[in-house]
Amino acid sequence: MICKILMPTFLSKRCCPNLNCQLFCLTDVLAVVILGKMNEVQVQMQDDRTRWCLLLDYYGALLSRQQHEALKHYVEDDLSLSEIGDLLKISRQGVHDLIRRATCRLSSYEERLGLVQRDQEMYDTLCHASRALDEGEHDVVERDLQTLAHIIGLGTLKLI
């Protein structure tokens, strides 16, 4: 069984090898979604929804107020286009257009800035270094620290 745990943290994703879980960053959300028996389409839809929540957390402040509200209601509150239209006092088609424009903008920001990908790489490197440290593989830890230094722009570290 695969589960995805959604909770607030600066980390975008964390693997739990013994539980086959993934930890995702979302704003003020704590929910557990069990994906064990979902078909592939449902899993893909959930992954897309999680991706949009994550991008909304990172770049949501760069969207217009209406785009942010529409996308937040759609992906975090799981409201239908009609329900969102009623809340925002616009048509269902207007909501659809807002969400489409918002997702395009969020994708564009991530493509240009890559903050989510960078944070994911940093976290994966730290997890790998932590496991290597637990196993006493100091050369792997040193290599991972060098990789992390390059990701955050420190250049080469001089380790003792």
N, C-alpha and C positions, 0 to 999 in steps of 0.2 A: 504494500500500500504506500502511496506517495501522498504526502501532505505538504501544504504550503502554509507557513505561518506569517501573518501580516501584522507588523507592529512598528511603532515609531522608533527610529534609530538612524544614525548617520550612515549606516552600512546599507548598501543596496541589495546584497544577497549574501547569505551565509549557508554553507553546506554543513549538514550534520550527518557524517558518514554512517553512524550506527542506526539512525532513525530514517535515513533517506528523505530528509526534510530540506526545505529551502526557506531562508528568512529574507523577507523583502521589506524595504523601507516604504512606509506610507505615513501620511499626516494623521496623527491622532486616531489611528485605527488599530484595534487589536481583534483579530478574527482568525479562526482556523477553518480552512477549507479542505475537506478530505476529497482527494481526486481519484481514489482507488478504482471506482467503477465507472467513471465518466468515459464516454467515448472520445475519440481523438478530436473531433470538432469541438466538443465542450471544453476539452483541455486547452486547445488552441485559443478559444474565445476567452478563457480565464487568463491565459498567459498574456493575451493582448490587453485585457482589462488591467492586469497587474502592471504591464509596461506603461500604459497611459497614466495610471496612478503615480507611478514612479517619476515619469517625466513631468507630470503636473506638480509634484513635490519640488523638483529641481527648478523648473522654468515657469511655473504657474504665474509668478508675479510679472512676467513679461507679456502675458496675455491681457486682452481687454477684460474689463470687469464682467461683461456678459459672457464672453468666451469661457472665462475661468469658471463662472457659476454653472453654465450649461454643462461643461465637461465634468466638473466636480459632481453635479447631480447625476450625471449619466454613469460615470465609472465608480464613484465611491458610494453613492446612495442607491444605485441600481434603479433609477427612475426611468420610465418610458419617455419617449420624445413628447408625447401628449401631456404627461404629467409635468415635465419640465416647461413646456409651452405655457401651461396654466400658471405655473409659478412665476415665470418671467414675463407673462402677458404678451407672448408672441406666438406665431403659428407653429405647427409641428414642422413644416418645411423650414421655417426660420431657425428652429432649434437644430435641425439636421445640418443646415449650412454653418451655423456657429460651431458645432462639434467638428465638422469636417475641416473648417478653417483652423480651429484650435489644434487639432491633431497634426495638421500639416505644419503649423508653426512650431509645435513642440518637436516634431521630427527634425525640422530644419535646425532648430537650436542645438539639439543633441548632435546632429551631423557636423555642425560647425564647431561647437564647443567641446563636446565629448566628455562632459563632467560625469555622467552616469558611468560611462565605460571606464574612465580613469579611476573613479572610486571603486568600481568592481575589480579592476586590476590590482589596486592597492590592497583591497581586502583579501583577494585570492592569494596574493604574495604573502601577506601577513599570516594567513591560515597555514600556508605551506611552510613558512619559516617556523611557526609555532609547533607544527607536527614534527618537523625535522629536529627542532630543539629538544622535544620530548624523547625523540629516538636517539639523541646524541650525535646527530650528523651536523657538526659544526661548519663544515665546508659548504653544505647546502644552505645553512642559515646565513653565512657570509654572502653567498651569491644572491640570495633573496633580498638581503638588506641593500646590496648594491643595485639590484633591480628596482627596489622601492625608492632609493635615492634618485635614480634616473627618472622614474615616473613623476616624482614631485619636484624635479628640477634642481636637485642638489649636486648633480654630477657624481664623480667618483668619491666614495668615502674612504678615508684612511682608517682601517680597523686595526686595533692592537691585538 
